[in-house]
Amino acid sequence: MKSLLDTKQLAAIRRRLLQMHHESGVGHIGGNLSSIDALALLFNEHIGEQDSFVLSKGHSAGALYIALWSAGKLQEEDLRTFHKDDTLLAGHPPATGIAEIMFATGSLGHGLSLAAGTALATRLKGQQGHTFCLTSDGEWQEGSTWEALIFAVHQKLTNLTVMVDHNGLQGFGHTQEVASMFPLFERIKGFDLDLHVVSGHDLEAMRSALNAKADRLKVIVLETTKGKGVSFMENRMEWHYLPLKEPHYSLAIEELNRV
């Protein structure tokens, strides 16, 4: 049985995420911090050898790499190559080279289709694996995401769990201002599926949703905070892009050390 994460471990995972981004000079930190709790929980407690995972919000590749590192799937020397020449750890998930990453993603709106196809293929092959997919809330403005949801519901993909990083911000502002469907769960709940709306920073709430028995497609909307854990980043759209330089890095680490 896999050991359970706690808040101290999550703080250490966040620190390693910030260190990796700081050393590489790469941005997209806000959305990484909103999703890292869910990703760390999935890879440390839920995803087994037969299971598969699709990171639809590919710009949070850093959080995926750190989650894999925390679960022993990547090593320290791997993290030090992040976003450098000839690395496997590109700014978006690579198509090959890391066993736990099935697809190159980052063109938003396609990950759920890939995950639904994977889940259906698993069922048709008579295999037991479960597929997990993490989407952003902004990509639910894409028609392809809704088409994939219709497909998954129609096919009764009980071996698929869809998670939504619902942090309310995207590249050009608040999701409510860009193309409002807020709150997103009000639109999703009209489908024939099991819907859970929980805090994406509450380990027990996420565990309960993930472990809940379901005889239909399961969708978990994670209410999250962009830049979670670093006060000057929280709910700030600019941290969708900005790299983490000194002295901001030192301030962020100091804050996380107090957890």
C-alpha positions as CSV (number, residue, x, y, z in Angstrom):
1,M,0.0,0.0,0.0
2,K,1.3,3.5,-0.9
3,S,2.0,5.8,2.0
4,L,-0.2,8.8,2.5
5,L,0.9,12.4,1.8
6,D,0.7,15.1,4.4
7,T,1.0,18.9,4.3
8,K,4.7,18.9,5.3
9,Q,5.5,16.7,2.3
10,L,3.4,18.9,0.0
11,A,5.4,21.9,1.2
12,A,8.6,20.1,0.3
13,I,7.2,19.2,-3.1
14,R,6.3,22.8,-3.7
15,R,9.7,24.0,-2.7
16,R,11.3,21.5,-5.2
17,L,8.9,22.7,-7.9
18,L,10.0,26.3,-7.3
19,Q,13.6,25.4,-7.2
20,M,13.4,23.7,-10.6
21,H,11.6,26.6,-12.2
22,H,13.9,29.1,-10.6
23,E,17.0,27.3,-11.8
24,S,15.7,27.0,-15.4
25,G,14.2,30.5,-15.6
26,V,10.9,29.1,-16.8
27,G,7.5,30.5,-16.0
28,H,4.0,28.9,-15.8
29,I,4.4,28.7,-12.1
30,G,0.9,29.8,-11.0
31,G,-0.9,26.9,-12.7
32,N,1.8,24.5,-11.5
33,L,1.1,25.5,-7.9
34,S,-2.6,25.2,-8.3
35,S,-2.4,21.6,-9.6
36,I,0.6,20.2,-7.8
37,D,-1.4,18.9,-4.8
38,A,-3.7,16.9,-7.0
39,L,-0.8,15.5,-9.1
40,A,1.3,14.6,-6.1
41,L,-1.7,12.8,-4.6
42,L,-2.5,10.9,-7.7
43,F,1.0,9.6,-8.3
44,N,1.8,8.9,-4.7
45,E,-1.5,7.2,-3.7
46,H,-3.7,6.3,-6.6
47,I,-2.0,5.6,-9.9
48,G,-0.8,2.0,-10.2
49,E,1.2,0.1,-12.8
50,Q,-1.9,-0.7,-14.9
51,D,-3.3,2.9,-14.8
52,S,-2.6,5.8,-17.2
53,F,-2.6,9.5,-16.9
54,V,-3.1,12.4,-19.3
55,L,-2.1,15.9,-18.4
56,S,-4.3,17.9,-20.6
57,K,-3.1,21.2,-19.2
58,G,0.3,20.6,-20.6
59,H,1.7,24.0,-19.5
60,S,1.8,22.5,-16.0
61,A,4.4,20.0,-17.1
62,G,6.7,21.1,-14.2
63,A,4.2,20.0,-11.6
64,L,3.8,16.6,-13.4
65,Y,7.6,16.1,-13.4
66,I,7.8,17.0,-9.7
67,A,4.9,14.7,-8.9
68,L,6.7,11.9,-10.7
69,W,9.9,12.7,-8.8
70,S,8.0,12.6,-5.5
71,A,6.8,9.2,-6.4
72,G,10.3,7.9,-7.3
73,K,9.6,7.9,-11.1
74,L,12.1,10.6,-11.9
75,Q,15.5,11.4,-10.2
76,E,17.2,14.5,-9.1
77,E,19.5,14.5,-12.1
78,D,16.5,14.5,-14.3
79,L,15.0,17.6,-12.7
80,R,18.3,19.5,-13.2
81,T,17.8,19.1,-17.0
82,F,14.4,20.7,-17.0
83,H,13.9,22.9,-20.2
84,K,17.5,22.5,-21.2
85,D,18.9,21.3,-24.5
86,D,18.4,17.5,-25.2
87,T,16.2,17.1,-22.1
88,L,13.3,14.7,-21.7
89,L,11.7,17.3,-19.4
90,A,10.5,19.8,-21.9
91,G,8.3,22.8,-21.2
92,H,5.3,20.6,-22.2
93,P,5.1,16.8,-21.7
94,P,7.1,14.9,-24.3
95,A,5.7,12.3,-26.6
96,T,8.4,9.7,-25.8
97,G,11.0,9.0,-23.2
98,I,9.1,8.9,-19.9
99,A,7.0,5.8,-19.4
100,E,4.3,7.6,-17.3
101,I,3.7,10.2,-20.0
102,M,1.6,8.8,-22.9
103,F,1.0,11.9,-25.0
104,A,2.6,15.2,-25.8
105,T,0.1,17.8,-24.6
106,G,-0.2,21.5,-24.3
107,S,-2.5,22.4,-27.2
108,L,-5.4,22.9,-24.9
109,G,-8.6,21.0,-25.5
110,H,-7.3,17.7,-26.7
111,G,-6.3,15.9,-23.5
112,L,-9.7,14.7,-22.6
113,S,-10.2,13.2,-26.0
114,L,-6.9,11.3,-25.6
115,A,-7.9,10.1,-22.1
116,A,-11.4,9.0,-23.2
117,G,-9.9,7.0,-26.1
118,T,-7.4,5.4,-23.8
119,A,-10.1,4.4,-21.3
120,L,-12.2,2.9,-24.1
121,A,-9.2,1.0,-25.5
122,T,-8.5,-0.4,-22.1
123,R,-12.0,-1.6,-21.7
124,L,-12.1,-3.2,-25.2
125,K,-8.9,-5.0,-24.5
126,G,-10.4,-6.4,-21.3
127,Q,-7.7,-4.8,-19.2
128,Q,-8.2,-3.5,-15.6
129,G,-6.4,-0.1,-15.7
130,H,-8.0,3.2,-14.9
131,T,-7.3,6.4,-16.8
132,F,-7.0,9.8,-15.0
133,C,-7.0,13.1,-16.8
134,L,-6.3,16.6,-15.4
135,T,-7.7,19.5,-17.4
136,S,-7.6,23.3,-16.9
137,D,-10.8,25.3,-16.5
138,G,-9.9,27.5,-19.3
139,E,-9.8,24.7,-21.8
140,W,-13.4,24.0,-21.2
141,Q,-14.0,26.9,-23.5
142,E,-12.8,24.5,-26.3
143,G,-15.6,22.6,-28.1
144,S,-13.4,19.6,-28.4
145,T,-13.4,19.2,-24.6
146,W,-17.2,19.0,-24.6
147,E,-17.3,16.6,-27.5
148,A,-14.9,14.3,-25.5
149,L,-17.2,14.6,-22.5
150,I,-20.2,13.6,-24.6
151,F,-18.3,10.6,-25.9
152,A,-17.1,9.5,-22.4
153,V,-20.6,9.7,-21.0
154,H,-22.1,7.9,-24.0
155,Q,-19.5,5.1,-23.7
156,K,-20.1,4.9,-20.0
157,L,-16.4,5.1,-19.2
158,T,-16.4,4.1,-15.6
159,N,-12.7,3.5,-15.9
160,L,-12.0,7.2,-16.5
161,T,-11.7,10.0,-13.9
162,V,-11.6,13.6,-15.1
163,M,-10.2,16.3,-12.8
164,V,-10.5,20.0,-13.5
165,D,-8.0,22.5,-12.1
166,H,-10.6,25.2,-11.5
167,N,-8.4,28.2,-10.5
168,G,-10.5,30.8,-12.3
169,L,-7.5,32.3,-14.3
170,Q,-6.1,31.8,-17.7
171,G,-3.6,33.4,-20.0
172,F,-5.5,36.6,-20.6
173,G,-7.4,37.1,-17.4
174,H,-10.2,35.6,-15.4
175,T,-12.2,32.8,-17.0
176,Q,-15.3,34.7,-16.2
177,E,-14.1,37.6,-18.3
178,V,-12.7,35.7,-21.2
179,A,-15.6,33.3,-22.0
180,S,-17.7,32.8,-18.9
181,M,-19.2,29.5,-18.0
182,F,-18.6,30.1,-14.3
183,P,-19.1,28.1,-12.2
184,L,-18.1,25.3,-14.5
185,F,-19.6,22.5,-12.4
186,E,-23.1,24.0,-13.1
187,R,-22.6,23.1,-16.8
188,I,-21.1,19.7,-16.2
189,K,-23.6,18.5,-13.7
190,G,-26.3,18.3,-16.5
191,F,-24.6,15.2,-17.9
192,D,-25.1,11.7,-16.8
193,L,-22.1,11.4,-14.6
194,D,-20.9,11.5,-11.0
195,L,-19.7,15.0,-10.1
196,H,-17.7,16.0,-7.1
197,V,-16.7,19.6,-6.3
198,V,-13.9,19.7,-3.7
199,S,-11.0,21.8,-2.6
200,G,-7.9,21.0,-4.7
201,H,-5.7,21.8,-1.8
202,D,-7.5,19.5,0.8
203,L,-6.0,16.1,0.7
204,E,-8.8,14.4,2.5
205,A,-11.5,15.9,0.3
206,M,-9.6,14.8,-2.8
207,R,-9.1,11.3,-1.4
208,S,-12.8,11.0,-0.6
209,A,-13.7,12.0,-4.2
210,L,-11.2,9.7,-5.8
211,N,-12.2,6.8,-3.6
212,A,-15.9,7.2,-4.0
213,K,-17.6,4.3,-5.8
214,A,-19.1,5.3,-9.2
215,D,-21.0,3.4,-11.8
216,R,-20.7,6.3,-14.2
217,L,-18.0,8.6,-15.5
218,K,-16.5,10.5,-12.6
219,V,-15.7,14.2,-12.8
220,I,-13.9,16.0,-10.0
221,V,-13.9,19.8,-10.1
222,L,-11.0,21.0,-7.9
223,E,-11.5,24.4,-6.5
224,T,-7.9,25.7,-6.5
225,T,-5.9,28.9,-6.1
226,K,-3.4,29.9,-8.8
227,G,0.0,30.3,-7.2
228,K,-1.2,28.4,-4.1
229,G,1.2,28.5,-1.2
230,V,3.1,31.7,-2.2
231,S,1.1,34.7,-1.0
232,F,2.4,37.2,-3.6
233,M,1.5,34.8,-6.4
234,E,-1.9,33.7,-5.3
235,N,-4.7,34.7,-7.7
236,R,-2.3,36.9,-9.7
237,M,-2.7,36.4,-13.5
238,E,0.9,37.5,-14.2
239,W,2.3,34.4,-12.6
240,H,0.8,32.4,-15.5
241,Y,3.9,33.6,-17.3
242,L,6.6,35.1,-15.1
243,P,9.8,33.3,-14.3
244,L,10.8,33.2,-10.6
245,K,13.9,35.3,-10.0
246,E,15.7,36.6,-7.0
247,P,14.6,38.0,-4.5
248,H,11.1,36.5,-5.2
249,Y,12.5,33.0,-5.1
250,S,14.0,33.5,-1.6
251,L,10.8,35.0,-0.3
252,A,8.7,32.1,-1.7
253,I,11.0,29.5,-0.2
254,E,11.0,31.3,3.2
255,E,7.2,31.3,3.2
256,L,7.0,27.6,2.3
257,N,9.5,26.8,5.0
258,R,7.1,28.1,7.6
259,V,4.4,25.4,6.7
